[in-house]
């Protein structure tokens, strides 16, 4: 799917705290858990995964 103007706030949230961007995009599901774990392991992997989820959905 293409990106919309509604994705801009999600990307901003994903840069500040990645799980918030994923939570807004997908709700409380497996993607949120994966993003939280990646953020705990390293901030950059969490950001990359959050951006991937926002672009992919």
PQR file of N, CA, C, O and H, with PARSE charges and radii, in Angstrom:
ATOM      1  N   UNK A   1       0.843  -1.184   0.000 -0.4000 1.5000
ATOM      2  CA  UNK A   1       0.000   0.000   0.000 -0.0000 2.0000
ATOM      3  C   UNK A   1       0.884   1.242   0.000  0.5500 1.7000
ATOM      4  O   UNK A   1       2.032   1.214   0.446 -0.5500 1.4000
ATOM      5  N   UNK A   2       0.327   2.309  -0.504 -0.4000 1.5000
ATOM      6  CA  UNK A   2       1.054   3.565  -0.523 -0.0000 2.0000
ATOM      7  C   UNK A   2       1.000   4.277   0.815  0.5500 1.7000
ATOM      8  O   UNK A   2       0.174   3.980   1.677 -0.5500 1.4000
ATOM      9  H   UNK A   2      -0.605   2.331  -0.866  0.4000 1.0000
ATOM     10  N   UNK A   3       1.894   5.210   0.953 -0.4000 1.5000
ATOM     11  CA  UNK A   3       1.922   6.000   2.185 -0.0000 2.0000
ATOM     12  C   UNK A   3       0.909   7.132   2.082  0.5500 1.7000
ATOM     13  O   UNK A   3       0.675   7.669   0.999 -0.5500 1.4000
ATOM     14  H   UNK A   3       2.565   5.452   0.253  0.4000 1.0000
ATOM     15  N   UNK A   4       0.316   7.486   3.201 -0.4000 1.5000
ATOM     16  CA  UNK A   4      -0.647   8.580   3.245 -0.0000 2.0000
ATOM     17  C   UNK A   4      -0.184   9.625   4.254  0.5500 1.7000
ATOM     18  O   UNK A   4       0.791   9.420   4.977 -0.5500 1.4000
ATOM     19  H   UNK A   4       0.506   7.050   4.080  0.4000 1.0000
ATOM     20  N   UNK A   5      -0.892  10.737   4.289 -0.4000 1.5000
ATOM     21  CA  UNK A   5      -0.561  11.788   5.265 -0.0000 2.0000
ATOM     22  C   UNK A   5      -0.788  11.307   6.691  0.5500 1.7000
ATOM     23  O   UNK A   5      -0.173  11.827   7.621 -0.5500 1.4000
ATOM     24  H   UNK A   5      -1.684  10.903   3.701  0.4000 1.0000
ATOM     25  N   UNK A   6      -1.654  10.330   6.875 -0.4000 1.5000
ATOM     26  CA  UNK A   6      -1.907   9.786   8.198 -0.0000 2.0000
ATOM     27  C   UNK A   6      -0.743   8.975   8.742  0.5500 1.7000
ATOM     28  O   UNK A   6      -0.701   8.668   9.933 -0.5500 1.4000
ATOM     29  H   UNK A   6      -2.154   9.907   6.119  0.4000 1.0000
ATOM     30  N   UNK A   7       0.200   8.627   7.876 -0.4000 1.5000
ATOM     31  CA  UNK A   7       1.368   7.861   8.317 -0.0000 2.0000
ATOM     32  C   UNK A   7       2.446   8.747   8.939  0.5500 1.7000
ATOM     33  O   UNK A   7       3.318   8.247   9.650 -0.5500 1.4000
ATOM     34  H   UNK A   7       0.166   8.877   6.908  0.4000 1.0000
ATOM     35  N   UNK A   8       2.399  10.047   8.684 -0.4000 1.5000
ATOM     36  CA  UNK A   8       3.426  10.951   9.211 -0.0000 2.0000
ATOM     37  C   UNK A   8       3.462  10.940  10.736  0.5500 1.7000
ATOM     38  O   UNK A   8       4.547  10.809  11.304 -0.5500 1.4000
ATOM     39  H   UNK A   8       1.691  10.453   8.107  0.4000 1.0000
ATOM     40  N   UNK A   9       2.314  11.073  11.435 -0.4000 1.5000
ATOM     41  CA  UNK A   9       2.378  11.001  12.904 -0.0000 2.0000
ATOM     42  C   UNK A   9       2.857   9.649  13.418  0.5500 1.7000
ATOM     43  O   UNK A   9       3.496   9.577  14.468 -0.5500 1.4000
ATOM     44  H   UNK A   9       1.433  11.179  10.974  0.4000 1.0000
ATOM     45  N   UNK A  10       2.558   8.584  12.695 -0.4000 1.5000
ATOM     46  CA  UNK A  10       3.021   7.253  13.089 -0.0000 2.0000
ATOM     47  C   UNK A  10       4.536   7.159  13.006  0.5500 1.7000
ATOM     48  O   UNK A  10       5.175   6.576  13.882 -0.5500 1.4000
ATOM     49  H   UNK A  10       2.039   8.642  11.842  0.4000 1.0000
ATOM     50  N   UNK A  11       5.118   7.740  11.943 -0.4000 1.5000
ATOM     51  CA  UNK A  11       6.571   7.742  11.804 -0.0000 2.0000
ATOM     52  C   UNK A  11       7.226   8.585  12.894  0.5500 1.7000
ATOM     53  O   UNK A  11       8.278   8.216  13.415 -0.5500 1.4000
ATOM     54  H   UNK A  11       4.598   8.214  11.231  0.4000 1.0000
ATOM     55  N   UNK A  12       6.616   9.705  13.240 -0.4000 1.5000
ATOM     56  CA  UNK A  12       7.159  10.548  14.306 -0.0000 2.0000
ATOM     57  C   UNK A  12       7.142   9.790  15.632  0.5500 1.7000
ATOM     58  O   UNK A  12       8.118   9.809  16.381 -0.5500 1.4000
ATOM     59  H   UNK A  12       5.761  10.005  12.817  0.4000 1.0000
ATOM     60  N   UNK A  13       6.022   9.123  15.912 -0.4000 1.5000
ATOM     61  CA  UNK A  13       5.941   8.316  17.137 -0.0000 2.0000
ATOM     62  C   UNK A  13       6.947   7.174  17.103  0.5500 1.7000
ATOM     63  O   UNK A  13       7.536   6.836  18.130 -0.5500 1.4000
ATOM     64  H   UNK A  13       5.229   9.107  15.303  0.4000 1.0000
ATOM     65  N   UNK A  14       7.148   6.578  15.930 -0.4000 1.5000
ATOM     66  CA  UNK A  14       8.094   5.474  15.798 -0.0000 2.0000
ATOM     67  C   UNK A  14       9.528   5.931  16.038  0.5500 1.7000
ATOM     68  O   UNK A  14      10.349   5.152  16.522 -0.5500 1.4000
ATOM     69  H   UNK A  14       6.670   6.853  15.096  0.4000 1.0000
ATOM     70  N   UNK A  15       9.841   7.172  15.710 -0.4000 1.5000
ATOM     71  CA  UNK A  15      11.188   7.677  15.966 -0.0000 2.0000
ATOM     72  C   UNK A  15      11.400   7.992  17.437  0.5500 1.7000
ATOM     73  O   UNK A  15      12.502   7.817  17.957 -0.5500 1.4000
ATOM     74  H   UNK A  15       9.175   7.805  15.317  0.4000 1.0000
ATOM     75  N   UNK A  16      10.352   8.456  18.115 -0.4000 1.5000
ATOM     76  CA  UNK A  16      10.478   8.790  19.537 -0.0000 2.0000
ATOM     77  C   UNK A  16      10.473   7.523  20.386  0.5500 1.7000
ATOM     78  O   UNK A  16      11.374   7.308  21.197 -0.5500 1.4000
ATOM     79  H   UNK A  16       9.456   8.598  17.692  0.4000 1.0000
ATOM     80  N   UNK A  17       9.458   6.689  20.194 -0.4000 1.5000
ATOM     81  CA  UNK A  17       9.333   5.421  20.929 -0.0000 2.0000
ATOM     82  C   UNK A  17       8.663   4.422  19.995  0.5500 1.7000
ATOM     83  O   UNK A  17       7.442   4.449  19.846 -0.5500 1.4000
ATOM     84  H   UNK A  17       8.727   6.863  19.535  0.4000 1.0000
ATOM     85  N   UNK A  18       9.437   3.539  19.363 -0.4000 1.5000
ATOM     86  CA  UNK A  18       8.935   2.669  18.297 -0.0000 2.0000
ATOM     87  C   UNK A  18       7.649   1.882  18.595  0.5500 1.7000
ATOM     88  O   UNK A  18       6.797   1.793  17.710 -0.5500 1.4000
ATOM     89  H   UNK A  18      10.430   3.518  19.485  0.4000 1.0000
ATOM     90  N   UNK A  19       7.465   1.311  19.783 -0.4000 1.5000
ATOM     91  CA  UNK A  19       6.224   0.552  19.995 -0.0000 2.0000
ATOM     92  C   UNK A  19       4.937   1.390  19.878  0.5500 1.7000
ATOM     93  O   UNK A  19       3.877   0.855  19.553 -0.5500 1.4000
ATOM     94  H   UNK A  19       8.157   1.382  20.501  0.4000 1.0000
ATOM     95  N   UNK A  20       5.029   2.681  20.139 -0.4000 1.5000
ATOM     96  CA  UNK A  20       3.839   3.528  20.014 -0.0000 2.0000
ATOM     97  C   UNK A  20       3.389   3.613  18.554  0.5500 1.7000
ATOM     98  O   UNK A  20       2.194   3.533  18.269 -0.5500 1.4000
ATOM     99  H   UNK A  20       5.890   3.116  20.403  0.4000 1.0000
ATOM    100  N   UNK A  21       4.330   3.771  17.639 -0.4000 1.5000
ATOM    101  CA  UNK A  21       3.986   3.813  16.217 -0.0000 2.0000
ATOM    102  C   UNK A  21       3.345   2.516  15.750  0.5500 1.7000
ATOM    103  O   UNK A  21       2.400   2.532  14.961 -0.5500 1.4000
ATOM    104  H   UNK A  21       5.301   3.836  17.870  0.4000 1.0000
ATOM    105  N   UNK A  22       3.860   1.393  16.238 -0.4000 1.5000
ATOM    106  CA  UNK A  22       3.301   0.089  15.875 -0.0000 2.0000
ATOM    107  C   UNK A  22       1.923  -0.094  16.516  0.5500 1.7000
ATOM    108  O   UNK A  22       1.014  -0.641  15.892 -0.5500 1.4000
ATOM    109  H   UNK A  22       4.628   1.380  16.879  0.4000 1.0000
ATOM    110  N   UNK A  23       1.773   0.358  17.745 -0.4000 1.5000
ATOM    111  CA  UNK A  23       0.478   0.251  18.428 -0.0000 2.0000
ATOM    112  C   UNK A  23      -0.593   1.034  17.686  0.5500 1.7000
ATOM    113  O   UNK A  23      -1.718   0.555  17.545 -0.5500 1.4000
ATOM    114  H   UNK A  23       2.511   0.803  18.252  0.4000 1.0000
ATOM    115  N   UNK A  24      -0.266   2.221  17.213 -0.4000 1.5000
ATOM    116  CA  UNK A  24      -1.228   3.022  16.464 -0.0000 2.0000
ATOM    117  C   UNK A  24      -1.585   2.334  15.152  0.5500 1.7000
ATOM    118  O   UNK A  24      -2.741   2.353  14.731 -0.5500 1.4000
ATOM    119  H   UNK A  24       0.649   2.610  17.327  0.4000 1.0000
ATOM    120  N   UNK A  25      -0.594   1.728  14.509 -0.4000 1.5000
ATOM    121  CA  UNK A  25      -0.818   1.105  13.195 -0.0000 2.0000
ATOM    122  C   UNK A  25      -1.588  -0.209  13.286  0.5500 1.7000
ATOM    123  O   UNK A  25      -2.550  -0.411  12.544 -0.5500 1.4000
ATOM    124  H   UNK A  25       0.345   1.712  14.852  0.4000 1.0000
ATOM    125  N   UNK A  26      -1.181  -1.102  14.182 -0.4000 1.5000
ATOM    126  CA  UNK A  26      -1.742  -2.455  14.155 -0.0000 2.0000
ATOM    127  C   UNK A  26      -2.583  -2.810  15.374  0.5500 1.7000
ATOM    128  O   UNK A  26      -3.312  -3.802  15.350 -0.5500 1.4000
ATOM    129  H   UNK A  26      -0.400  -0.938  14.785  0.4000 1.0000
ATOM    130  N   UNK A  27      -2.495  -2.023  16.431 -0.4000 1.5000
ATOM    131  CA  UNK A  27      -3.194  -2.400  17.656 -0.0000 2.0000
ATOM    132  C   UNK A  27      -2.312  -3.343  18.469  0.5500 1.7000
ATOM    133  O   UNK A  27      -1.104  -3.438  18.250 -0.5500 1.4000
ATOM    134  H   UNK A  27      -1.903  -1.217  16.450  0.4000 1.0000
ATOM    135  N   UNK A  28      -2.933  -4.022  19.392 -0.4000 1.5000
ATOM    136  CA  UNK A  28      -2.184  -4.894  20.300 -0.0000 2.0000
ATOM    137  C   UNK A  28      -2.139  -6.307  19.712  0.5500 1.7000
ATOM    138  O   UNK A  28      -3.056  -7.104  19.908 -0.5500 1.4000
ATOM    139  H   UNK A  28      -3.914  -3.945  19.570  0.4000 1.0000
ATOM    140  N   UNK A  29      -1.061  -6.598  18.993 -0.4000 1.5000
ATOM    141  CA  UNK A  29      -0.912  -7.916  18.382 -0.0000 2.0000
ATOM    142  C   UNK A  29       0.552  -8.336  18.398  0.5500 1.7000
ATOM    143  O   UNK A  29       1.358  -7.759  19.127 -0.5500 1.4000
ATOM    144  H   UNK A  29      -0.315  -5.950  18.834  0.4000 1.0000
ATOM    145  N   UNK A  30       0.892  -9.332  17.600 -0.4000 1.5000
ATOM    146  CA  UNK A  30       2.248  -9.881  17.608 -0.0000 2.0000
ATOM    147  C   UNK A  30       3.292  -8.860  17.162  0.5500 1.7000
ATOM    148  O   UNK A  30       4.436  -8.917  17.613 -0.5500 1.4000
ATOM    149  H   UNK A  30       0.237  -9.800  17.008  0.4000 1.0000
ATOM    150  N   UNK A  31       2.919  -7.932  16.288 -0.4000 1.5000
ATOM    151  CA  UNK A  31       3.872  -6.928  15.832 -0.0000 2.0000
ATOM    152  C   UNK A  31       4.299  -6.014  16.977  0.5500 1.7000
ATOM    153  O   UNK A  31       5.455  -5.596  17.042 -0.5500 1.4000
ATOM    154  H   UNK A  31       1.990  -7.887  15.921  0.4000 1.0000
ATOM    155  N   UNK A  32       3.386  -5.709  17.862 -0.4000 1.5000
ATOM    156  CA  UNK A  32       3.714  -4.876  19.016 -0.0000 2.0000
ATOM    157  C   UNK A  32       4.703  -5.589  19.927  0.5500 1.7000
ATOM    158  O   UNK A  32       5.660  -4.974  20.396 -0.5500 1.4000
ATOM    159  H   UNK A  32       2.447  -6.049  17.810  0.4000 1.0000
ATOM    160  N   UNK A  33       4.490  -6.860  20.181 -0.4000 1.5000
ATOM    161  CA  UNK A  33       5.387  -7.629  21.047 -0.0000 2.0000
ATOM    162  C   UNK A  33       6.786  -7.712  20.427  0.5500 1.7000
ATOM    163  O   UNK A  33       7.787  -7.545  21.123 -0.5500 1.4000
ATOM    164  H   UNK A  33       3.712  -7.359  19.799  0.4000 1.0000
ATOM    165  N   UNK A  34       6.850  -7.968  19.131 -0.4000 1.5000
ATOM    166  CA  UNK A  34       8.141  -8.043  18.439 -0.0000 2.0000
ATOM    167  C   UNK A  34       8.855  -6.699  18.515  0.5500 1.7000
ATOM    168  O   UNK A  34      10.063  -6.650  18.748 -0.5500 1.4000
ATOM    169  H   UNK A  34       6.036  -8.104  18.565  0.4000 1.0000
ATOM    170  N   UNK A  35       8.121  -5.615  18.322 -0.4000 1.5000
ATOM    171  CA  UNK A  35       8.724  -4.288  18.355 -0.0000 2.0000
ATOM    172  C   UNK A  35       9.238  -3.944  19.751  0.5500 1.7000
ATOM    173  O   UNK A  35      10.304  -3.343  19.888 -0.5500 1.4000
ATOM    174  H   UNK A  35       7.139  -5.655  18.133  0.4000 1.0000
ATOM    175  N   UNK A  36       8.493  -4.316  20.776 -0.4000 1.5000
ATOM    176  CA  UNK A  36       8.942  -4.063  22.149 -0.0000 2.0000
ATOM    177  C   UNK A  36      10.231  -4.828  22.426  0.5500 1.7000
ATOM    178  O   UNK A  36      11.166  -4.277  23.007 -0.5500 1.4000
ATOM    179  H   UNK A  36       7.627  -4.804  20.665  0.4000 1.0000
ATOM    180  N   UNK A  37      10.287  -6.092  22.015 -0.4000 1.5000
ATOM    181  CA  UNK A  37      11.498  -6.888  22.239 -0.0000 2.0000
ATOM    182  C   UNK A  37      12.693  -6.318  21.475  0.5500 1.7000
ATOM    183  O   UNK A  37      13.797  -6.248  22.015 -0.5500 1.4000
ATOM    184  H   UNK A  37       9.527  -6.539  21.543  0.4000 1.0000
ATOM    185  N   UNK A  38      12.479  -5.912  20.227 -0.4000 1.5000
ATOM    186  CA  UNK A  38      13.572  -5.341  19.452 -0.0000 2.0000
ATOM    187  C   UNK A  38      14.027  -4.010  20.035  0.5500 1.7000
ATOM    188  O   UNK A  38      15.219  -3.700  20.005 -0.5500 1.4000
ATOM    189  H   UNK A  38      11.582  -5.969  19.788  0.4000 1.0000
ATOM    190  N   UNK A  39      13.103  -3.223  20.560 -0.4000 1.5000
ATOM    191  CA  UNK A  39      13.468  -1.949  21.175 -0.0000 2.0000
ATOM    192  C   UNK A  39      14.273  -2.176  22.447  0.5500 1.7000
ATOM    193  O   UNK A  39      15.201  -1.421  22.738 -0.5500 1.4000
ATOM    194  H   UNK A  39      12.136  -3.474  20.584  0.4000 1.0000
ATOM    195  N   UNK A  40      13.925  -3.209  23.206 -0.4000 1.5000
ATOM    196  CA  UNK A  40      14.683  -3.516  24.413 -0.0000 2.0000
ATOM    197  C   UNK A  40      16.092  -4.014  24.080  0.5500 1.7000
ATOM    198  O   UNK A  40      17.040  -3.743  24.817 -0.5500 1.4000
ATOM    199  H   UNK A  40      13.171  -3.822  22.970  0.4000 1.0000
ATOM    200  N   UNK A  41      16.223  -4.734  22.979 -0.4000 1.5000
ATOM    201  CA  UNK A  41      17.533  -5.241  22.573 -0.0000 2.0000
ATOM    202  C   UNK A  41      18.409  -4.134  21.988  0.5500 1.7000
ATOM    203  O   UNK A  41      19.635  -4.181  22.094 -0.5500 1.4000
ATOM    204  H   UNK A  41      15.453  -4.954  22.380  0.4000 1.0000
ATOM    205  N   UNK A  42      17.787  -3.166  21.387 -0.4000 1.5000
ATOM    206  CA  UNK A  42      18.521  -2.047  20.797 -0.0000 2.0000
ATOM    207  C   UNK A  42      17.534  -1.074  20.197  0.5500 1.7000
ATOM    208  O   UNK A  42      16.563  -1.482  19.560 -0.5500 1.4000
ATOM    209  H   UNK A  42      16.792  -3.128  21.301  0.4000 1.0000
ATOM    210  N   UNK A  43      17.770   0.187  20.393 -0.4000 1.5000
ATOM    211  CA  UNK A  43      16.814   1.200  19.947 -0.0000 2.0000
ATOM    212  C   UNK A  43      16.665   1.207  18.425  0.5500 1.7000
ATOM    213  O   UNK A  43      15.549   1.307  17.914 -0.5500 1.4000
ATOM    214  H   UNK A  43      18.559   0.518  20.910  0.4000 1.0000
ATOM    215  N   UNK A  44      17.771   1.103  17.707 -0.4000 1.5000
ATOM    216  CA  UNK A  44      17.740   1.158  16.244 -0.0000 2.0000
ATOM    217  C   UNK A  44      16.954  -0.001  15.617  0.5500 1.7000
ATOM    218  O   UNK A  44      16.167   0.249  14.704 -0.5500 1.4000
ATOM    219  H   UNK A  44      18.676   1.022  18.122  0.4000 1.0000
ATOM    220  N   UNK A  45      17.123  -1.250  16.056 -0.4000 1.5000
ATOM    221  CA  UNK A  45      16.288  -2.323  15.482 -0.0000 2.0000
ATOM    222  C   UNK A  45      14.796  -2.096  15.714  0.5500 1.7000
ATOM    223  O   UNK A  45      13.978  -2.454  14.867 -0.5500 1.4000
ATOM    224  H   UNK A  45      17.763  -1.453  16.797  0.4000 1.0000
ATOM    225  N   UNK A  46      14.439  -1.509  16.842 -0.4000 1.5000
ATOM    226  CA  UNK A  46      13.035  -1.196  17.101 -0.0000 2.0000
ATOM    227  C   UNK A  46      12.498  -0.173  16.127  0.5500 1.7000
ATOM    228  O   UNK A  46      11.373  -0.304  15.645 -0.5500 1.4000
ATOM    229  H   UNK A  46      15.104  -1.218  17.529  0.4000 1.0000
ATOM    230  N   UNK A  47      13.296   0.853  15.827 -0.4000 1.5000
ATOM    231  CA  UNK A  47      12.880   1.884  14.873 -0.0000 2.0000
ATOM    232  C   UNK A  47      12.730   1.291  13.478  0.5500 1.7000
ATOM    233  O   UNK A  47      11.754   1.568  12.781 -0.5500 1.4000
ATOM    234  H   UNK A  47      14.211   0.958  16.218  0.4000 1.0000
ATOM    235  N   UNK A  48      13.696   0.478  13.076 -0.4000 1.5000
ATOM    236  CA  UNK A  48      13.647  -0.128  11.738 -0.0000 2.0000
ATOM    237  C   UNK A  48      12.414  -1.009  11.606  0.5500 1.7000
ATOM    238  O   UNK A  48      11.716  -0.956  10.593 -0.5500 1.4000
ATOM    239  H   UNK A  48      14.489   0.253  13.642  0.4000 1.0000
ATOM    240  N   UNK A  49      12.142  -1.818  12.621 -0.4000 1.5000
ATOM    241  CA  UNK A  49      10.972  -2.702  12.555 -0.0000 2.0000
ATOM    242  C   UNK A  49       9.665  -1.895  12.562  0.5500 1.7000
ATOM    243  O   UNK A  49       8.724  -2.234  11.844 -0.5500 1.4000
ATOM    244  H   UNK A  49      12.709  -1.862  13.444  0.4000 1.0000
ATOM    245  N   UNK A  50       9.608  -0.842  13.361 -0.4000 1.5000
ATOM    246  CA  UNK A  50       8.403  -0.022  13.409 -0.0000 2.0000
ATOM    247  C   UNK A  50       8.132   0.628  12.055  0.5500 1.7000
ATOM    248  O   UNK A  50       6.991   0.658  11.595 -0.5500 1.4000
ATOM    249  H   UNK A  50      10.373  -0.566  13.943  0.4000 1.0000
ATOM    250  N   UNK A  51       9.187   1.152  11.414 -0.4000 1.5000
ATOM    251  CA  UNK A  51       9.009   1.751  10.085 -0.0000 2.0000
ATOM    252  C   UNK A  51       8.578   0.703   9.065  0.5500 1.7000
ATOM    253  O   UNK A  51       7.745   0.971   8.199 -0.5500 1.4000
ATOM    254  H   UNK A  51      10.114   1.128  11.787  0.4000 1.0000
ATOM    255  N   UNK A  52       9.153  -0.491   9.177 -0.4000 1.5000
ATOM    256  CA  UNK A  52       8.742  -1.581   8.283 -0.0000 2.0000
ATOM    257  C   UNK A  52       7.264  -1.905   8.441  0.5500 1.7000
ATOM    258  O   UNK A  52       6.557  -2.070   7.447 -0.5500 1.4000
ATOM    259  H   UNK A  52       9.829  -0.709   9.880  0.4000 1.0000
ATOM    260  N   UNK A  53       6.795  -1.997   9.664 -0.4000 1.5000
ATOM    261  CA  UNK A  53       5.382  -2.329   9.914 -0.0000 2.0000
ATOM    262  C   UNK A  53       4.479  -1.223   9.390  0.5500 1.7000
ATOM    263  O   UNK A  53       3.442  -1.504   8.789 -0.5500 1.4000
ATOM    264  H   UNK A  53       7.369  -1.863  10.472  0.4000 1.0000
ATOM    265  N   UNK A  54       4.858   0.025   9.609 -0.4000 1.5000
ATOM    266  CA  UNK A  54       4.023   1.143   9.149 -0.0000 2.0000
ATOM    267  C   UNK A  54       3.945   1.155   7.633  0.5500 1.7000
ATOM    268  O   UNK A  54       2.874   1.382   7.071 -0.5500 1.4000
ATOM    269  H   UNK A  54       5.700   0.253  10.097  0.4000 1.0000
ATOM    270  N   UNK A  55       5.065   0.913   6.965 -0.4000 1.5000
ATOM    271  CA  UNK A  55       5.067   0.915   5.489 -0.0000 2.0000
ATOM    272  C   UNK A  55       4.331  -0.305   4.952  0.5500 1.7000
ATOM    273  O   UNK A  55       3.619  -0.207   3.953 -0.5500 1.4000
ATOM    274  H   UNK A  55       5.935   0.729   7.422  0.4000 1.0000
ATOM    275  N   UNK A  56       4.496  -1.448   5.601 -0.4000 1.5000
ATOM    276  CA  UNK A  56       3.931  -2.705   5.090 -0.0000 2.0000
ATOM    277  C   UNK A  56       2.412  -2.778   5.255  0.5500 1.7000
ATOM    278  O   UNK A  56       1.745  -3.349   4.392 -0.5500 1.4000
ATOM    279  H   UNK A  56       5.075  -1.527   6.412  0.4000 1.0000
ATOM    280  N   UNK A  57       1.855  -2.238   6.298 -0.4000 1.5000
ATOM    281  CA  UNK A  57       0.419  -2.362   6.552 -0.0000 2.0000
ATOM    282  C   UNK A  57      -0.398  -1.435   5.714  0.5500 1.7000
ATOM    283  O   UNK A  57      -1.624  -1.426   5.819 -0.5500 1.4000
ATOM    284  H   UNK A  57       2.397  -1.774   6.998  0.4000 1.0000
TER
END
